[in-house]
């Protein structure tokens, strides 16, 4: 059996402490990376959901125009067409609003979706020109 000299008694303890320190640093780094990755995925899902809501609303407005071509453009800002609405999905809750402005030959519809993420207010807007035939 090998007998350790008194010179090496503290060296093994130092090696173990250094190894534990390296492992802790690696684990902290991995945890931070996972947290940021999860946050980025959630932000992307929220933006995609907002975009889907906005595109769906703009498609609905075009469909309404096609259904009533003669009267829709003239009545688009009447009958509560600017009312806000809310939508709850698997990813969160959205507040949406639409606004109309006059352009030559029709109206410009702007739809905005807003949501809160990590205590910060976020929003996305898209516009489409809804022209009279």
C-alpha positions as CSV (number, residue, x, y, z in Angstrom):
1,X,0.0,0.0,0.0
2,X,1.2,3.4,-0.9
3,X,1.7,5.9,1.9
4,X,1.0,9.5,1.2
5,X,3.6,11.9,2.3
6,X,2.7,14.9,4.4
7,X,3.4,17.2,1.5
8,X,0.5,15.9,-0.5
9,X,-2.2,15.8,2.2
10,X,-3.8,19.2,1.3
11,X,-3.3,18.8,-2.5
12,X,-6.1,16.3,-2.9
13,X,-8.6,18.5,-1.1
14,X,-7.6,21.5,-3.3
15,X,-8.2,19.4,-6.5
16,X,-11.6,18.4,-5.3
17,X,-12.6,22.0,-4.5
18,X,-11.4,23.2,-7.9
19,X,-13.4,20.4,-9.6
20,X,-16.5,21.3,-7.7
21,X,-16.0,24.9,-8.6
22,X,-15.7,24.1,-12.3
23,X,-18.8,21.9,-12.2
24,X,-20.8,24.7,-10.5
25,X,-19.7,27.3,-13.1
26,X,-20.8,25.0,-15.9
27,X,-24.2,24.3,-14.3
28,X,-24.8,28.1,-13.7
29,X,-23.9,28.8,-17.3
30,X,-26.2,26.1,-18.6
31,X,-29.1,27.3,-16.4
32,X,-28.7,30.9,-17.7
33,X,-28.6,29.6,-21.2
34,X,-31.8,27.6,-20.7
35,X,-33.6,30.5,-19.1
36,X,-32.7,32.9,-22.0
37,X,-33.7,30.2,-24.5
38,X,-37.1,29.7,-22.9
39,X,-37.7,33.4,-22.8
40,X,-36.8,33.8,-26.5
41,X,-39.1,30.9,-27.5
42,X,-42.0,32.5,-25.6
43,X,-41.4,35.9,-27.1
44,X,-41.4,34.3,-30.6
45,X,-44.6,32.5,-29.9
46,X,-46.3,35.6,-28.7
47,X,-45.2,37.6,-31.8
48,X,-46.3,34.8,-34.1
49,X,-49.7,34.7,-32.3
50,X,-50.1,38.5,-32.6
51,X,-49.2,38.3,-36.3
52,X,-51.8,35.6,-36.8
53,X,-54.5,37.6,-35.0
54,X,-53.8,40.7,-37.0
55,X,-53.7,38.9,-40.4
56,X,-56.9,37.1,-39.5
57,X,-58.6,40.4,-38.7
58,X,-57.4,42.0,-41.9
59,X,-58.7,39.0,-43.9
60,X,-62.0,39.3,-42.1
61,X,-62.2,43.0,-43.1
62,X,-61.5,42.1,-46.7
63,X,-64.1,39.4,-46.6
64,X,-66.7,41.8,-45.3
65,X,-65.8,44.2,-48.1
66,X,-66.3,41.5,-50.6
67,X,-69.7,40.5,-49.1
68,X,-71.1,44.0,-49.3
69,X,-69.1,45.8,-51.9
70,X,-71.5,48.7,-52.4
71,X,-71.8,49.8,-48.8
72,X,-68.8,48.5,-46.9
73,X,-66.3,51.2,-47.7
74,X,-68.8,54.0,-46.9
75,X,-69.9,52.4,-43.6
76,X,-66.5,51.0,-42.5
77,X,-65.9,53.6,-39.8
78,X,-69.5,53.5,-38.6
79,X,-71.5,50.9,-36.6
80,X,-68.8,50.3,-34.0
81,X,-66.1,49.2,-36.5
82,X,-63.3,50.7,-34.4
83,X,-64.2,48.8,-31.2
84,X,-61.3,47.1,-29.4
85,X,-61.5,43.4,-28.5
86,X,-59.5,40.9,-26.4
87,X,-58.3,37.5,-27.3
88,X,-56.8,34.8,-25.0
89,X,-54.7,32.0,-26.5
90,X,-52.5,29.3,-25.1
91,X,-49.7,31.8,-25.1
92,X,-51.3,34.7,-23.4
93,X,-53.9,37.5,-23.5
94,X,-54.0,40.1,-26.3
95,X,-55.8,43.4,-26.6
96,X,-56.6,44.3,-30.2
97,X,-57.8,47.4,-31.9
98,X,-58.5,48.5,-35.5
99,X,-58.4,52.0,-36.9
100,X,-59.4,53.2,-40.3
101,X,-58.1,56.2,-42.3
102,X,-59.2,57.5,-45.7
103,X,-57.1,56.9,-48.8
104,X,-57.9,57.5,-52.4
105,X,-60.4,54.8,-53.5
106,X,-60.9,53.2,-50.2
107,X,-59.8,52.9,-46.5
108,X,-56.6,51.9,-44.8
109,X,-57.2,49.5,-42.0
110,X,-54.6,49.3,-39.2
111,X,-54.9,46.5,-36.7
112,X,-52.8,46.5,-33.6
113,X,-52.3,43.7,-31.1
114,X,-50.9,44.5,-27.7
115,X,-49.7,42.1,-24.9
116,X,-47.6,42.2,-21.8
117,X,-44.5,40.0,-21.5
118,X,-42.3,40.0,-18.5
119,X,-43.7,43.2,-17.2
120,X,-43.0,45.0,-20.5
121,X,-45.8,46.2,-22.9
122,X,-45.4,44.9,-26.4
123,X,-47.4,45.5,-29.5
124,X,-47.4,44.8,-33.2
125,X,-49.4,46.6,-36.0
126,X,-50.1,45.9,-39.6
127,X,-52.0,47.8,-42.2
128,X,-53.9,46.9,-45.4
129,X,-55.6,49.0,-48.0
130,X,-59.2,48.0,-48.5
131,X,-60.1,49.4,-51.8
132,X,-63.5,49.8,-53.4
133,X,-64.1,47.8,-56.6
